[in-house]
Amino acid sequence: MMNSLREHKSSKRRPVNLTIRADVLNEAKSLKVNASQAAELGIIDAIKKAREQEWIQSHQKALQAHNKRIEKDGPLLTPDWADH
């Protein structure tokens, strides 16, 4: 789903008001950075991180159980290149 957020260049745009530090905006302008695109990419990254954290939280018990089993029994498969 995250890829779809990044790939929808033709998605309908909506004007919004954002408050951005003046020095950051001035630097972006001097470097010819498109502030709207940069803000959109930053928001998309924030969404990705929030979804990752949400997934980790909702699967915390399973992750802990898996890690506990690995500590106790080791991995189910050992790659050929690993020391035997």
N, C-alpha and C positions, 0 to 999 in steps of 0.2 A: 504494500500500500504506500510505503514511503516513496518508492520510485515513481509511483503515479503522481504524487504531489510535486515532485521535481520536474516531471516530464510535461505537465500541462501548461505549456507556454501560452496556448490559446484560450485558457480558462478565463471566464469572465472576471474582470478586475473590479474592485470596489475601492473608492477613495476612503482613506482613513486619516485621522490626525494622530501623529506620533510626537512624543517629546524626545528629542535627541540632544545630547550635549553639543554645545556650539563648536567646541574644538574638534570633535569627531566629525561633525557635518562639514566644517571648513576644510579639514584634511581630505575628506572624501571628495569634495568639490575640486580641490586643487589637484587631486589625482585622477579626476574625471571618472570617479566611481559612481555608478547609478545607485543612489541611496534607496530607491524603491526596491530594486532587485536585491541589493544587499540585505535590506530589512526582511524581505520575503524569504531569502535563503536562510537568514538567521532564525526566523520563526519556524521554518521547516525543520531546521536542526534541533530547535528546542522541542518541537513536537516529537521528533524521533527519540530524543533523550527521555522525554516524559513517558512515551510508550514503552521504552526499554525498561525504565524503572517500574512502571506499572506491571509489566510482564514478570519481572524479577520478584516483585512483592507477591503477586498472585501465585507464583510457583515456588515460593520460598521453602515450603515443607518438602516438596519433591526434590529440590536441589540439595537441601540438607541431607535427606535420606540417601540420595545418590552419592554425595561426597562421603558420607559415613560408610556406605558399602564399599566404595573404592579404597578408603583407608583400611578397612577390615580385610577385604578379599583381593584387592588389586583390580586392575582393569580386566574386562571380559576377554579382550583380545590383546595380544602382544605383537607389535609389528615385527617383521623379520629383522629389521635393523637394530632392534633393542637388544640389550645384553640379556642373555638367558640365564 
